[in-house]
Amino acid sequence: MTRRSSTGSAFSGGPVVRCCAGERGNALVIALLVLLVLSSMAAIFVGVTKTEKQISGNNLRDSQSLYIAEAGVAEALSRMSAPASPSYIGETTTPPTPGWGRYVVQSGTASTSDPEHAATQYDGLDNDGNGQVDEAGEAYPEIYSSQISLQDPLGYPWVKVRYRQMDVGGVQRVVLFGDHDNNLATRPVMNTAHGHPVLIVTCNGRQSNATKTVEVEALRLPGPTVPGSVYTEGTLECKGTSFLIDGNDYDPVTGTIVTGSTPLPGVVPTQGTSAVDCNTPQGWNNIQGEGTAPSIVPATVDIDLAAVFDIYEAMADISYNGTQMNPNTSSWGTADDYKIVCIRNGELHLSGANSGGGILLVEGDMTISGQFTWYGLIICLANVEFTGGGAGIHIYGGVMTQGDISSSGSVSGNADILYSSATISKLTEFQTYRVCSWRER
């Protein structure tokens, strides 16, 4: 007998399953939406990554072009700091010429890419040194960069080096940095009378499609300040009447006093005027310079000569250790090529014919006889004796001693110690140009 349900259908005894086709469609839509979201996120991630990579690349090239521009500035300052070097690009005569400037380039005519290339045509100065002012197309001359000899040169197409200038009563003057008043108590400043030119260096650096232009001002720190022809922390004894200690400003080439120059004292002792003695009345007249003879002005500042000695010893071109008896002086520099010569831990004894130029440092006693010519400065931390004979001793610059030029030594014979601002100013060449201001243009 077959049983039927209340609705009249047969009942088989198993579960009844009903499936809806609409539910299968919803799952497909959800899956597609998830896939769309994931694809969008992937596309956004790729886009962001690409943008970040481009930004990173641009920043890298910007940084590289900035470093390249600074490398160009460094080359220009290095080549302006070494007058004795074959790579020197500055002026070789003094005083500095208003309107002077140079381009350092990687290739000919590269300087024309400088937006201010033509500005010199209207500045009222002879910028190219040919004797004509504001001529058509006038610009600073080009000099090739040292980079052109390299296989993979840095990309600074041009570097412009020129003097900083200022108008003084309607006339353009070169701005200098130095000891304007030769006073140890005051700091060196920018002026138009004493020192070395302040430089303006502009460089364009390029890397791929990035370009940066950097402009700096640079100056040279002055060399040691010489208060007089002779500075002594001990006593000074002058014998006879053939010597001359003179604080007037001498031209080392002609051996004559520079017209219109300002004299310094002949002798500047830290122990006062009583530290100086002449054994003949006429000898006092041979100490000349500022004021009337004898030109002796007590020191107002006690110079730390040992510290000055140490500073220049670190830069010495020629060094000796221990006492030196008549060393070969042929490499001790000249009036045009200064050297720093240092005798550490000993004395110096020179006789015969010797010469040199620059800074002579002697830690022990120094005795010089015979014929001797020196252009620049002599610093001795002990006692000094000059006993020139024949052609004599001629020092154009100054002598500074921590010991006596007296009890263990003296100035006698044909010994001339003559102040020279030209030779002392040249000592600044031992200092490199240093950046004092920087800006990106």
MOFENLIN-V815981 format. One record per backbone hydrogen bond with DSSP energy under -1.0 kcal/mol. CO is the residue of the C=O (numbers start at 1). NH is the residue of the N-H. If there is no record, write none. Layout:
CO:NH ; CO:NH
This chain:
5:8 ; 9:5 ; 22:26 ; 23:27 ; 24:28 ; 25:29 ; 26:30 ; 27:31 ; 28:32 ; 29:33 ; 30:34 ; 31:35 ; 32:36 ; 33:37 ; 34:38 ; 35:39 ; 36:40 ; 37:41 ; 38:42 ; 39:43 ; 40:44 ; 41:45 ; 42:46 ; 43:47 ; 44:48 ; 45:49 ; 46:50 ; 47:51 ; 48:52 ; 49:53 ; 50:54 ; 51:55 ; 52:56 ; 53:57 ; 54:58 ; 55:59 ; 56:60 ; 57:61 ; 58:62 ; 59:63 ; 60:64 ; 61:65 ; 62:66 ; 63:67 ; 64:68 ; 65:69 ; 66:70 ; 67:71 ; 68:72 ; 69:73 ; 70:74 ; 71:75 ; 72:76 ; 73:77 ; 74:78 ; 75:79 ; 76:80 ; 79:89 ; 82:85 ; 85:88 ; 97:100 ; 100:163 ; 102:161 ; 103:143 ; 104:159 ; 105:145 ; 107:110 ; 109:112 ; 110:113 ; 111:114 ; 114:117 ; 116:119 ; 118:121 ; 119:122 ; 120:123 ; 125:127 ; 125:134 ; 135:138 ; 141:103 ; 143:105 ; 145:148 ; 147:150 ; 154:156 ; 155:206 ; 157:106 ; 158:204 ; 159:104 ; 160:202 ; 161:102 ; 162:200 ; 164:175 ; 166:173 ; 168:171 ; 171:168 ; 173:166 ; 175:198 ; 176:191 ; 177:196 ; 178:180 ; 178:189 ; 183:186 ; 189:178 ; 191:176 ; 196:177 ; 198:164 ; 199:218 ; 200:162 ; 201:216 ; 202:160 ; 203:214 ; 205:212 ; 207:210 ; 210:207 ; 212:205 ; 213:441 ; 214:203 ; 215:439 ; 216:201 ; 217:436 ; 217:437 ; 218:199 ; 219:434 ; 229:399 ; 230:268 ; 231:401 ; 232:270 ; 235:405 ; 236:277 ; 237:411 ; 238:279 ; 244:417 ; 245:288 ; 246:419 ; 247:264 ; 249:258 ; 251:255 ; 256:251 ; 258:261 ; 264:290 ; 265:229 ; 266:230 ; 267:297 ; 268:232 ; 269:299 ; 272:275 ; 273:276 ; 275:236 ; 277:238 ; 283:286 ; 284:287 ; 286:245 ; 287:295 ; 288:247 ; 294:296 ; 295:267 ; 303:305 ; 304:308 ; 305:309 ; 306:310 ; 307:311 ; 308:312 ; 309:313 ; 310:314 ; 313:316 ; 318:342 ; 320:344 ; 324:349 ; 329:332 ; 332:357 ; 337:334 ; 339:359 ; 340:317 ; 340:318 ; 341:361 ; 342:320 ; 343:363 ; 344:322 ; 346:364 ; 347:324 ; 348:367 ; 349:326 ; 350:369 ; 352:371 ; 354:373 ; 356:375 ; 357:339 ; 358:377 ; 359:341 ; 360:379 ; 361:343 ; 362:381 ; 365:348 ; 366:385 ; 367:350 ; 368:387 ; 371:354 ; 372:394 ; 373:356 ; 374:396 ; 375:358 ; 376:398 ; 377:360 ; 378:400 ; 379:362 ; 380:402 ; 382:403 ; 383:366 ; 385:368 ; 386:412 ; 388:414 ; 389:392 ; 392:372 ; 393:416 ; 394:374 ; 395:418 ; 396:376 ; 398:378 ; 399:231 ; 400:380 ; 401:233 ; 404:384 ; 405:237 ; 410:386 ; 411:239 ; 412:388 ; 413:415 ; 414:393 ; 415:244 ; 416:395 ; 417:246 ; 418:397 ; 419:250 ; 420:424 ; 421:425 ; 422:426 ; 424:427 ; 425:428 ; 426:429 ; 427:430 ; 428:431 ; 434:219 ; 437:217 ; 439:215
